[in-house]
Amino acid sequence: MPSDKRYAVCPGSYDPVTNGHLDVIARASSVFEKVIVAVVDTSVRKNKALFTAEERVGFIQQATRHLPNVEVELFDTLIVDFARERGATAIVKGLRAISDFEYEFEMNQLNRRLAPDIESVYLMAGPQYSFLSSSGIKEMATFGGDISDLVPERVAQRLEEELGR
């Protein structure tokens, strides 16, 4: 597919999607004509996912249905290959802290080596989301913490079903 400078992908495991993820997706949708949220089927660097890939896609589709230029798809290839196949020229990621920067810097260098034509774009987390991570959400849910304002309602329900004590 030919590249379109107005198309971007937002990759991640989204296990589960948080309001921080959704903030980055919404902000990217205001910058790019089309944003494809790319949900990794099986992550190499993370533990087994709590939710199936299909369920994670469903969570994001439901939470972004008000954003007409956002699509959600599974992927199981290199993100630069996925971006090229979809005609995207940008990979959008959110950054929360220095630890995110270190990891993303490494990934950026590898991606640039493989695909110098695909740009990485980073959006800083809003202050209300700078502490928010999927693993932190799962831990809070496991111990009965209130996560209702940190994730979409359906995600909170499913976390309670899966992890609640």
Secondary structure, DSSP 4 states (H G I P E B T S, - for coil): ---EEEEEEEEE--TT--HHHHHHHHHHHHHSSEEEEEEESS-SSSPPPSS-HHHHHHHHHHHTTT-TTEEEEEE-S-HHHHHHHHTEEEEEEEE-SHHHHHHHHHHHHHHHHH-TTSEEEEEEPPGGGTT--HHHHHHHHHTT---TTTS-HHHHHHHHHHH--
